[in-house]
Amino acid sequence: MKTLRIATRKSPLALWQSEHVADRLRAAHPGLTVELVPMSTRGDEVLDRSLAAIGGKGLFLKELELAMLRGDADCAVHSLKDVPMELEPGFMLPAILTRADYADAFVSNHFANIAALPEGARVGTSSLRRQAQLRALRPDLRLADLRGNVNTRLAKLDAGEYDAIVLACAGLQRLGFDDRIRDRLQAPHWLPAPAQGAVAIECRDDDVATRALCARLDDADTRTCAEAERAMNRALHGSCHVPVAAFARLQAGQLHLAGLVGSASDGVIVRAQGEGAGHAPEVLGRDVAAQLLAQGAGELIAASH
Ligand SMILES: NCc1[nH]cc(CCC(=O)O)c1CC(=O)O
């Protein structure tokens, strides 16, 4: 193969991530030409409406997958946290890149952290996972919907629509907004979305040439952690549109996974954690999910739909 074409969404974050993957592929394979194929997806067209309400799952992936099936692109680059727990048949992830900052960011022009917010402050986030964790800490806050890409969300904060917003550190850092992060919301107290901060490449199962080229960018430890987090979410029948959070880390071959399920409406949260062998992330993910289900996580997830 001489040219590899990467299908990508057109948001600034998606373009950054795809350019990054393109650069890494060029460095790994001197002589290979790598091109981006920017496309709009249904997910982008409806960003201002509730993704969950219009059947959110995989909306950002579909058009990119169709391009790969047509042969207009060889692979696609995604934020792994936006990739459905079950891939479309015929597709696989030949590479999961080394995870960047996993944490959520507290961003505000007036306040240093969640505890410093005045009574009844308005906080913008459309993520049920972030809403549930905010409610649990501060039942008095007024949570408001906040949609759009990272740049749009910051502009809405600056326009005074919110006292603070919560979004992913990784997205802010990639777009050069590190200085907007007032506080990093960290594990084990505050948990991110499953696989937050990790970028993945998707390609067709049967495209062995693309698989081989992309596999050079795979980070085994990130894949192991992401598999544990995603296996937990899968066992809960979760997606990126439910109040489910998970964070795994590997230490000397030992895998540790913490997970939670919450309610965005009343701030109820159930938590579980476990440890297991680094070579069996799915077993650990299912184990932590079973602990959560035993504490009523199923009802919390059903109530969020
Ligand atoms: N849901 C949108 C989305 N998908 C990936 C990221 C950031 C990058 C990442 O988490 O890997 C974001 C923005 C956000 O949640 O603030």
The ligand as an ORCA input file, in Angstrom:
! r2SCAN-3c Opt
* xyz 0 1
  N     -18.265     13.389     23.797
  C     -17.431     14.263     23.033
  C     -15.984     13.983     23.238
  N     -15.436     12.853     22.794
  C     -14.105     12.843     23.153
  C     -13.850     14.015     23.830
  C     -12.548     14.420     24.397
  C     -11.384     13.494     24.114
  C     -11.427     12.196     24.866
  O     -12.110     12.076     25.889
  O     -10.749     11.256     24.435
  C     -15.026     14.755     23.877
  C     -15.231     16.100     24.480
  C     -15.545     16.058     25.949
  O     -16.059     15.067     26.477
  O     -15.271     17.074     26.617
*
